[in-house]
Amino acid sequence: MTPAQSDAPAAPKATPKTVASDSAPKRRLIVRPDAPKPGAVPREVLIIASRLKEYVRARAGYNTSDRVLEALSEIVRAACDDAIDNASREGRKTILDRDVPDPK
């Protein structure tokens, strides 16, 4: 065998095709009851807990309750909705920093 022959790729092997028959078991898709519906907007927490708690502790020395995360997530969702509306009004499908409402 020459070096050129050993570097050549092997010919692909033929694989037999399978034919579905009526006796084959049917596949079922099992959906978790808590799975979001198609097109549904996720309602997860959008805030990184460790970063928020680190910021609050460094800024004021306070502790932060985990319940704050959902409240802040709602504020972020509202700001995102406003930014989406602003970009849409200008005919864009990209949210820019100028679309985000000023927090003050």
C-alpha positions in Angstrom: 0.0 0.0 0.0 1.4 3.4 -1.0 1.1 6.5 1.3 -1.4 8.0 -1.2 -3.6 5.0 -0.9 -3.6 5.0 2.9 -4.7 8.7 3.1 -7.6 8.3 0.7 -11.0 8.3 2.4 -12.8 5.0 2.6 -15.8 4.6 0.4 -19.1 5.2 2.4 -20.8 2.0 3.4 -24.3 1.5 2.1 -26.9 1.4 4.9 -30.1 -0.5 4.5 -33.3 1.6 4.4 -36.0 0.7 6.8 -39.6 0.8 5.8 -42.2 1.8 8.4 -44.8 -0.8 8.8 -48.2 -0.6 10.5 -47.0 -3.1 13.1 -44.2 -0.7 14.2 -45.0 1.1 17.5 -46.1 4.7 17.0 -44.0 7.5 18.6 -45.8 9.7 21.1 -44.8 13.2 22.1 -45.1 13.7 25.8 -45.4 17.3 26.9 -44.8 18.3 30.5 -47.9 20.0 32.0 -45.7 23.0 33.0 -44.2 23.4 29.5 -44.9 26.7 27.9 -47.5 26.8 25.1 -46.1 27.6 21.6 -45.9 31.3 21.2 -46.3 31.9 25.0 -44.1 34.5 26.6 -41.9 33.0 29.3 -42.5 34.3 32.8 -39.1 33.3 34.3 -37.1 35.4 36.7 -34.9 37.7 34.5 -32.6 39.0 37.3 -29.3 37.2 38.3 -29.8 36.8 42.0 -26.1 36.7 42.9 -25.3 39.9 41.0 -28.2 41.8 42.5 -27.4 40.7 46.0 -23.8 41.6 45.5 -24.7 45.1 44.2 -27.1 45.8 47.1 -24.6 44.6 49.7 -21.8 46.7 48.2 -24.0 49.7 47.8 -25.8 49.8 51.1 -24.7 46.8 53.2 -28.3 45.4 53.0 -29.5 41.9 52.4 -31.9 41.1 49.6 -35.0 38.9 49.8 -35.5 36.4 46.9 -39.0 37.8 46.4 -37.4 41.0 45.1 -36.2 39.1 42.0 -39.7 38.6 40.6 -40.7 42.2 41.3 -37.6 43.5 39.4 -38.3 41.0 36.6 -41.7 42.6 36.1 -40.1 46.1 35.9 -37.6 44.7 33.3 -40.4 43.1 31.3 -42.3 46.4 31.2 -39.2 48.3 30.1 -38.6 45.6 27.4 -42.2 46.0 26.2 -41.8 49.8 25.9 -38.5 49.3 24.0 -40.2 46.8 21.6 -42.9 49.4 21.0 -40.4 52.1 20.4 -38.4 50.1 17.9 -41.6 48.9 16.2 -42.8 52.5 15.8 -39.6 53.3 13.9 -40.0 50.2 11.7 -37.0 48.3 13.2 -36.8 44.8 14.5 -33.7 45.5 16.6 -34.0 47.2 20.0 -31.4 49.9 20.4 -30.3 51.6 23.7 -32.3 54.6 22.7 -35.5 52.5 22.7 -35.1 51.7 26.4 -37.1 54.1 28.6 -35.0 56.3 30.9 -35.4 54.9 34.5 -35.5 58.4 36.1 
